[in-house]
Amino acid sequence: QLIKEKLLDLLGKEEEDGSHDENVSTCDPVPNHSESLSHTVTVPLQAPLGTLEEIAC
């Protein structure tokens, strides 16, 4: 559980840092969108966050 929390903290920081710039761009360009999809695939813990962002777009 500690490892999961640490991973979530790191992922959360990455999301917060990049989300402000990427949230606008990920909705339009395909490359950025595919990057977010592949990122959620490689990191299952982030899948719920990724799906929420996709729905928001």
PyMOL Python script that loads the backbone (N, CA, C, O; Angstrom):
from pymol import cmd

cmd.read_pdbstr("""\
ATOM      1  N   GLN A   1       0.831  -1.204   0.000  1.00  0.00           N
ATOM      2  CA  GLN A   1       0.000   0.000   0.000  1.00  0.00           C
ATOM      3  C   GLN A   1       0.867   1.255   0.000  1.00  0.00           C
ATOM      4  O   GLN A   1       0.549   2.236  -0.674  1.00  0.00           O
ATOM      5  N   LEU A   2       1.966   1.221   0.761  1.00  0.00           N
ATOM      6  CA  LEU A   2       2.853   2.387   0.785  1.00  0.00           C
ATOM      7  C   LEU A   2       3.398   2.653  -0.605  1.00  0.00           C
ATOM      8  O   LEU A   2       3.496   3.803  -1.034  1.00  0.00           O
ATOM      9  N   ILE A   3       3.755   1.579  -1.311  1.00  0.00           N
ATOM     10  CA  ILE A   3       4.295   1.754  -2.668  1.00  0.00           C
ATOM     11  C   ILE A   3       3.224   2.375  -3.562  1.00  0.00           C
ATOM     12  O   ILE A   3       3.513   3.290  -4.335  1.00  0.00           O
ATOM     13  N   LYS A   4       2.002   1.886  -3.461  1.00  0.00           N
ATOM     14  CA  LYS A   4       0.916   2.435  -4.280  1.00  0.00           C
ATOM     15  C   LYS A   4       0.707   3.911  -3.970  1.00  0.00           C
ATOM     16  O   LYS A   4       0.518   4.720  -4.878  1.00  0.00           O
ATOM     17  N   GLU A   5       0.742   4.259  -2.689  1.00  0.00           N
ATOM     18  CA  GLU A   5       0.549   5.663  -2.314  1.00  0.00           C
ATOM     19  C   GLU A   5       1.657   6.527  -2.884  1.00  0.00           C
ATOM     20  O   GLU A   5       1.403   7.622  -3.385  1.00  0.00           O
ATOM     21  N   LYS A   6       2.893   6.032  -2.808  1.00  0.00           N
ATOM     22  CA  LYS A   6       4.018   6.797  -3.352  1.00  0.00           C
ATOM     23  C   LYS A   6       3.860   6.963  -4.857  1.00  0.00           C
ATOM     24  O   LYS A   6       4.088   8.046  -5.397  1.00  0.00           O
ATOM     25  N   LEU A   7       3.468   5.883  -5.532  1.00  0.00           N
ATOM     26  CA  LEU A   7       3.271   5.960  -6.982  1.00  0.00           C
ATOM     27  C   LEU A   7       2.164   6.958  -7.303  1.00  0.00           C
ATOM     28  O   LEU A   7       2.304   7.778  -8.210  1.00  0.00           O
ATOM     29  N   LEU A   8       1.078   6.887  -6.565  1.00  0.00           N
ATOM     30  CA  LEU A   8      -0.028   7.811  -6.807  1.00  0.00           C
ATOM     31  C   LEU A   8       0.410   9.248  -6.562  1.00  0.00           C
ATOM     32  O   LEU A   8       0.016  10.152  -7.298  1.00  0.00           O
ATOM     33  N   ASP A   9       1.224   9.463  -5.529  1.00  0.00           N
ATOM     34  CA  ASP A   9       1.719  10.815  -5.262  1.00  0.00           C
ATOM     35  C   ASP A   9       2.562  11.304  -6.425  1.00  0.00           C
ATOM     36  O   ASP A   9       2.398  12.435  -6.883  1.00  0.00           O
ATOM     37  N   LEU A  10       3.470  10.451  -6.908  1.00  0.00           N
ATOM     38  CA  LEU A  10       4.332  10.845  -8.030  1.00  0.00           C
ATOM     39  C   LEU A  10       3.486  11.098  -9.274  1.00  0.00           C
ATOM     40  O   LEU A  10       3.682  12.091  -9.974  1.00  0.00           O
ATOM     41  N   LEU A  11       2.544  10.193  -9.544  1.00  0.00           N
ATOM     42  CA  LEU A  11       1.694  10.363 -10.719  1.00  0.00           C
ATOM     43  C   LEU A  11       0.841  11.612 -10.572  1.00  0.00           C
ATOM     44  O   LEU A  11       0.637  12.343 -11.541  1.00  0.00           O
ATOM     45  N   GLY A  12       0.346  11.859  -9.381  1.00  0.00           N
ATOM     46  CA  GLY A  12      -0.469  13.049  -9.137  1.00  0.00           C
ATOM     47  C   GLY A  12       0.318  14.311  -9.419  1.00  0.00           C
ATOM     48  O   GLY A  12      -0.201  15.247 -10.026  1.00  0.00           O
ATOM     49  N   LYS A  13       1.570  14.345  -8.981  1.00  0.00           N
ATOM     50  CA  LYS A  13       2.403  15.521  -9.230  1.00  0.00           C
ATOM     51  C   LYS A  13       2.621  15.700 -10.722  1.00  0.00           C
ATOM     52  O   LYS A  13       2.545  16.816 -11.236  1.00  0.00           O
ATOM     53  N   GLU A  14       2.896  14.588 -11.428  1.00  0.00           N
ATOM     54  CA  GLU A  14       3.097  14.673 -12.875  1.00  0.00           C
ATOM     55  C   GLU A  14       1.816  15.160 -13.552  1.00  0.00           C
ATOM     56  O   GLU A  14       1.860  16.006 -14.445  1.00  0.00           O
ATOM     57  N   GLU A  15       0.685  14.621 -13.122  1.00  0.00           N
ATOM     58  CA  GLU A  15      -0.590  15.035 -13.706  1.00  0.00           C
ATOM     59  C   GLU A  15      -0.821  16.523 -13.481  1.00  0.00           C
ATOM     60  O   GLU A  15      -1.198  17.240 -14.408  1.00  0.00           O
ATOM     61  N   GLU A  16      -0.599  16.991 -12.255  1.00  0.00           N
ATOM     62  CA  GLU A  16      -0.827  18.405 -11.952  1.00  0.00           C
ATOM     63  C   GLU A  16       0.107  19.291 -12.764  1.00  0.00           C
ATOM     64  O   GLU A  16      -0.301  20.339 -13.264  1.00  0.00           O
ATOM     65  N   ASP A  17       1.366  18.867 -12.896  1.00  0.00           N
ATOM     66  CA  ASP A  17       2.331  19.686 -13.629  1.00  0.00           C
ATOM     67  C   ASP A  17       1.953  19.772 -15.105  1.00  0.00           C
ATOM     68  O   ASP A  17       1.989  20.854 -15.691  1.00  0.00           O
ATOM     69  N   GLY A  18       1.592  18.642 -15.710  1.00  0.00           N
ATOM     70  CA  GLY A  18       1.353  18.635 -17.147  1.00  0.00           C
ATOM     71  C   GLY A  18      -0.103  18.844 -17.522  1.00  0.00           C
ATOM     72  O   GLY A  18      -0.394  19.228 -18.654  1.00  0.00           O
ATOM     73  N   SER A  19      -1.024  18.602 -16.597  1.00  0.00           N
ATOM     74  CA  SER A  19      -2.436  18.627 -16.949  1.00  0.00           C
ATOM     75  C   SER A  19      -2.884  20.013 -17.402  1.00  0.00           C
ATOM     76  O   SER A  19      -3.697  20.127 -18.319  1.00  0.00           O
ATOM     77  N   HIS A  20      -2.369  21.059 -16.779  1.00  0.00           N
ATOM     78  CA  HIS A  20      -2.817  22.407 -17.135  1.00  0.00           C
ATOM     79  C   HIS A  20      -2.520  22.693 -18.605  1.00  0.00           C
ATOM     80  O   HIS A  20      -3.356  23.263 -19.307  1.00  0.00           O
ATOM     81  N   ASP A  21      -1.342  22.302 -19.071  1.00  0.00           N
ATOM     82  CA  ASP A  21      -0.987  22.530 -20.471  1.00  0.00           C
ATOM     83  C   ASP A  21      -1.594  21.449 -21.361  1.00  0.00           C
ATOM     84  O   ASP A  21      -2.057  21.735 -22.465  1.00  0.00           O
ATOM     85  N   GLU A  22      -1.589  20.195 -20.873  1.00  0.00           N
ATOM     86  CA  GLU A  22      -2.003  19.087 -21.721  1.00  0.00           C
ATOM     87  C   GLU A  22      -3.519  18.977 -21.831  1.00  0.00           C
ATOM     88  O   GLU A  22      -4.026  18.554 -22.870  1.00  0.00           O
ATOM     89  N   ASN A  23      -4.253  19.346 -20.787  1.00  0.00           N
ATOM     90  CA  ASN A  23      -5.701  19.200 -20.832  1.00  0.00           C
ATOM     91  C   ASN A  23      -6.281  19.897 -22.056  1.00  0.00           C
ATOM     92  O   ASN A  23      -7.209  19.385 -22.682  1.00  0.00           O
ATOM     93  N   VAL A  24      -5.745  21.054 -22.396  1.00  0.00           N
ATOM     94  CA  VAL A  24      -6.235  21.778 -23.567  1.00  0.00           C
ATOM     95  C   VAL A  24      -5.788  21.078 -24.841  1.00  0.00           C
ATOM     96  O   VAL A  24      -6.563  20.938 -25.787  1.00  0.00           O
ATOM     97  N   SER A  25      -4.520  20.634 -24.860  1.00  0.00           N
ATOM     98  CA  SER A  25      -3.958  20.071 -26.083  1.00  0.00           C
ATOM     99  C   SER A  25      -4.390  18.623 -26.297  1.00  0.00           C
ATOM    100  O   SER A  25      -4.564  18.203 -27.441  1.00  0.00           O
ATOM    101  N   THR A  26      -4.568  17.848 -25.221  1.00  0.00           N
ATOM    102  CA  THR A  26      -4.887  16.432 -25.396  1.00  0.00           C
ATOM    103  C   THR A  26      -6.259  16.255 -26.042  1.00  0.00           C
ATOM    104  O   THR A  26      -6.515  15.221 -26.661  1.00  0.00           O
ATOM    105  N   CYS A  27      -7.127  17.221 -25.915  1.00  0.00           N
ATOM    106  CA  CYS A  27      -8.452  17.092 -26.507  1.00  0.00           C
ATOM    107  C   CYS A  27      -8.392  17.232 -28.028  1.00  0.00           C
ATOM    108  O   CYS A  27      -9.267  16.720 -28.726  1.00  0.00           O
ATOM    109  N   ASP A  28      -7.373  17.918 -28.553  1.00  0.00           N
ATOM    110  CA  ASP A  28      -7.309  18.164 -29.985  1.00  0.00           C
ATOM    111  C   ASP A  28      -6.302  17.274 -30.728  1.00  0.00           C
ATOM    112  O   ASP A  28      -6.711  16.487 -31.581  1.00  0.00           O
ATOM    113  N   PRO A  29      -5.006  17.374 -30.432  1.00  0.00           N
ATOM    114  CA  PRO A  29      -4.040  16.611 -31.229  1.00  0.00           C
ATOM    115  C   PRO A  29      -4.112  15.120 -30.923  1.00  0.00           C
ATOM    116  O   PRO A  29      -4.302  14.730 -29.771  1.00  0.00           O
ATOM    117  N   VAL A  30      -3.961  14.288 -31.948  1.00  0.00           N
ATOM    118  CA  VAL A  30      -3.992  12.839 -31.747  1.00  0.00           C
ATOM    119  C   VAL A  30      -2.734  12.338 -31.039  1.00  0.00           C
ATOM    120  O   VAL A  30      -2.848  11.472 -30.171  1.00  0.00           O
ATOM    121  N   PRO A  31      -1.532  12.841 -31.370  1.00  0.00           N
ATOM    122  CA  PRO A  31      -0.310  12.331 -30.717  1.00  0.00           C
ATOM    123  C   PRO A  31      -0.364  12.469 -29.195  1.00  0.00           C
ATOM    124  O   PRO A  31      -0.045  11.520 -28.480  1.00  0.00           O
ATOM    125  N   ASN A  32      -0.761  13.630 -28.697  1.00  0.00           N
ATOM    126  CA  ASN A  32      -0.830  13.823 -27.251  1.00  0.00           C
ATOM    127  C   ASN A  32      -1.873  12.893 -26.637  1.00  0.00           C
ATOM    128  O   ASN A  32      -1.673  12.358 -25.546  1.00  0.00           O
ATOM    129  N   HIS A  33      -2.977  12.706 -27.338  1.00  0.00           N
ATOM    130  CA  HIS A  33      -4.027  11.838 -26.823  1.00  0.00           C
ATOM    131  C   HIS A  33      -3.511  10.405 -26.729  1.00  0.00           C
ATOM    132  O   HIS A  33      -3.755   9.718 -25.738  1.00  0.00           O
ATOM    133  N   SER A  34      -2.796   9.956 -27.762  1.00  0.00           N
ATOM    134  CA  SER A  34      -2.264   8.595 -27.749  1.00  0.00           C
ATOM    135  C   SER A  34      -1.234   8.443 -26.642  1.00  0.00           C
ATOM    136  O   SER A  34      -1.128   7.377 -26.036  1.00  0.00           O
ATOM    137  N   GLU A  35      -0.470   9.503 -26.372  1.00  0.00           N
ATOM    138  CA  GLU A  35       0.507   9.441 -25.286  1.00  0.00           C
ATOM    139  C   GLU A  35      -0.210   9.217 -23.956  1.00  0.00           C
ATOM    140  O   GLU A  35       0.225   8.400 -23.145  1.00  0.00           O
ATOM    141  N   SER A  36      -1.299   9.935 -23.731  1.00  0.00           N
ATOM    142  CA  SER A  36      -2.019   9.779 -22.472  1.00  0.00           C
ATOM    143  C   SER A  36      -2.614   8.372 -22.381  1.00  0.00           C
ATOM    144  O   SER A  36      -2.639   7.777 -21.304  1.00  0.00           O
ATOM    145  N   LEU A  37      -3.092   7.842 -23.508  1.00  0.00           N
ATOM    146  CA  LEU A  37      -3.648   6.494 -23.506  1.00  0.00           C
ATOM    147  C   LEU A  37      -2.570   5.475 -23.175  1.00  0.00           C
ATOM    148  O   LEU A  37      -2.782   4.605 -22.330  1.00  0.00           O
ATOM    149  N   SER A  38      -1.416   5.569 -23.829  1.00  0.00           N
ATOM    150  CA  SER A  38      -0.336   4.613 -23.576  1.00  0.00           C
ATOM    151  C   SER A  38       0.140   4.746 -22.136  1.00  0.00           C
ATOM    152  O   SER A  38       0.509   3.750 -21.513  1.00  0.00           O
ATOM    153  N   HIS A  39       0.136   5.964 -21.600  1.00  0.00           N
ATOM    154  CA  HIS A  39       0.588   6.174 -20.224  1.00  0.00           C
ATOM    155  C   HIS A  39      -0.361   5.469 -19.249  1.00  0.00           C
ATOM    156  O   HIS A  39       0.088   4.867 -18.274  1.00  0.00           O
ATOM    157  N   THR A  40      -1.659   5.542 -19.509  1.00  0.00           N
ATOM    158  CA  THR A  40      -2.617   4.887 -18.626  1.00  0.00           C
ATOM    159  C   THR A  40      -2.482   3.374 -18.750  1.00  0.00           C
ATOM    160  O   THR A  40      -2.717   2.655 -17.778  1.00  0.00           O
ATOM    161  N   VAL A  41      -2.109   2.878 -19.926  1.00  0.00           N
ATOM    162  CA  VAL A  41      -1.955   1.434 -20.112  1.00  0.00           C
ATOM    163  C   VAL A  41      -0.746   0.936 -19.330  1.00  0.00           C
ATOM    164  O   VAL A  41      -0.817  -0.102 -18.672  1.00  0.00           O
ATOM    165  N   THR A  42       0.363   1.668 -19.398  1.00  0.00           N
ATOM    166  CA  THR A  42       1.579   1.242 -18.705  1.00  0.00           C
ATOM    167  C   THR A  42       1.416   1.377 -17.195  1.00  0.00           C
ATOM    168  O   THR A  42       2.053   0.645 -16.437  1.00  0.00           O
ATOM    169  N   VAL A  43       0.574   2.302 -16.753  1.00  0.00           N
ATOM    170  CA  VAL A  43       0.374   2.508 -15.313  1.00  0.00           C
ATOM    171  C   VAL A  43      -1.101   2.301 -14.978  1.00  0.00           C
ATOM    172  O   VAL A  43      -1.891   3.243 -15.030  1.00  0.00           O
ATOM    173  N   PRO A  44      -1.474   1.060 -14.633  1.00  0.00           N
ATOM    174  CA  PRO A  44      -2.891   0.752 -14.359  1.00  0.00           C
ATOM    175  C   PRO A  44      -3.496   1.646 -13.283  1.00  0.00           C
ATOM    176  O   PRO A  44      -4.683   1.969 -13.340  1.00  0.00           O
ATOM    177  N   LEU A  45      -2.679   2.054 -12.291  1.00  0.00           N
ATOM    178  CA  LEU A  45      -3.209   2.890 -11.209  1.00  0.00           C
ATOM    179  C   LEU A  45      -3.767   4.196 -11.747  1.00  0.00           C
ATOM    180  O   LEU A  45      -4.666   4.786 -11.149  1.00  0.00           O
ATOM    181  N   GLN A  46      -3.228   4.650 -12.885  1.00  0.00           N
ATOM    182  CA  GLN A  46      -3.637   5.944 -13.421  1.00  0.00           C
ATOM    183  C   GLN A  46      -4.829   5.809 -14.378  1.00  0.00           C
ATOM    184  O   GLN A  46      -5.371   6.816 -14.831  1.00  0.00           O
ATOM    185  N   ALA A  47      -5.234   4.589 -14.684  1.00  0.00           N
ATOM    186  CA  ALA A  47      -6.307   4.364 -15.650  1.00  0.00           C
ATOM    187  C   ALA A  47      -7.577   5.158 -15.308  1.00  0.00           C
ATOM    188  O   ALA A  47      -8.129   5.814 -16.191  1.00  0.00           O
ATOM    189  N   PRO A  48      -8.059   5.119 -14.056  1.00  0.00           N
ATOM    190  CA  PRO A  48      -9.276   5.892 -13.736  1.00  0.00           C
ATOM    191  C   PRO A  48      -9.107   7.378 -14.023  1.00  0.00           C
ATOM    192  O   PRO A  48     -10.028   8.012 -14.537  1.00  0.00           O
ATOM    193  N   LEU A  49      -7.956   7.940 -13.704  1.00  0.00           N
ATOM    194  CA  LEU A  49      -7.716   9.358 -13.973  1.00  0.00           C
ATOM    195  C   LEU A  49      -7.763   9.610 -15.473  1.00  0.00           C
ATOM    196  O   LEU A  49      -8.351  10.593 -15.923  1.00  0.00           O
ATOM    197  N   GLY A  50      -7.144   8.723 -16.246  1.00  0.00           N
ATOM    198  CA  GLY A  50      -7.103   8.896 -17.693  1.00  0.00           C
ATOM    199  C   GLY A  50      -8.504   8.844 -18.289  1.00  0.00           C
ATOM    200  O   GLY A  50      -8.838   9.656 -19.151  1.00  0.00           O
ATOM    201  N   THR A  51      -9.325   7.902 -17.841  1.00  0.00           N
ATOM    202  CA  THR A  51     -10.667   7.781 -18.391  1.00  0.00           C
ATOM    203  C   THR A  51     -11.500   9.011 -18.049  1.00  0.00           C
ATOM    204  O   THR A  51     -12.293   9.471 -18.870  1.00  0.00           O
ATOM    205  N   LEU A  52     -11.327   9.540 -16.849  1.00  0.00           N
ATOM    206  CA  LEU A  52     -12.070  10.742 -16.465  1.00  0.00           C
ATOM    207  C   LEU A  52     -11.673  11.909 -17.356  1.00  0.00           C
ATOM    208  O   LEU A  52     -12.527  12.689 -17.778  1.00  0.00           O
ATOM    209  N   GLU A  53     -10.373  12.032 -17.644  1.00  0.00           N
ATOM    210  CA  GLU A  53      -9.919  13.123 -18.498  1.00  0.00           C
ATOM    211  C   GLU A  53     -10.498  12.963 -19.903  1.00  0.00           C
ATOM    212  O   GLU A  53     -10.906  13.942 -20.526  1.00  0.00           O
ATOM    213  N   GLU A  54     -10.531  11.717 -20.400  1.00  0.00           N
ATOM    214  CA  GLU A  54     -11.067  11.483 -21.736  1.00  0.00           C
ATOM    215  C   GLU A  54     -12.547  11.846 -21.783  1.00  0.00           C
ATOM    216  O   GLU A  54     -13.008  12.459 -22.746  1.00  0.00           O
ATOM    217  N   ILE A  55     -13.285  11.471 -20.755  1.00  0.00           N
ATOM    218  CA  ILE A  55     -14.714  11.794 -20.715  1.00  0.00           C
ATOM    219  C   ILE A  55     -14.901  13.312 -20.682  1.00  0.00           C
ATOM    220  O   ILE A  55     -15.798  13.851 -21.329  1.00  0.00           O
ATOM    221  N   ALA A  56     -14.043  13.989 -19.921  1.00  0.00           N
ATOM    222  CA  ALA A  56     -14.148  15.441 -19.822  1.00  0.00           C
ATOM    223  C   ALA A  56     -13.910  16.085 -21.178  1.00  0.00           C
ATOM    224  O   ALA A  56     -14.535  17.090 -21.516  1.00  0.00           O
ATOM    225  N   CYS A  57     -12.992  15.494 -21.963  1.00  0.00           N
ATOM    226  CA  CYS A  57     -12.709  16.050 -23.280  1.00  0.00           C
ATOM    227  C   CYS A  57     -13.912  15.850 -24.171  1.00  0.00           C
ATOM    228  O   CYS A  57     -13.891  16.247 -25.336  1.00  0.00           O
TER     229      CYS A  57
END
""", "prot")
cmd.dss("prot")
cmd.show_as("cartoon", "prot")
cmd.util.cbc("prot")
cmd.orient("prot")
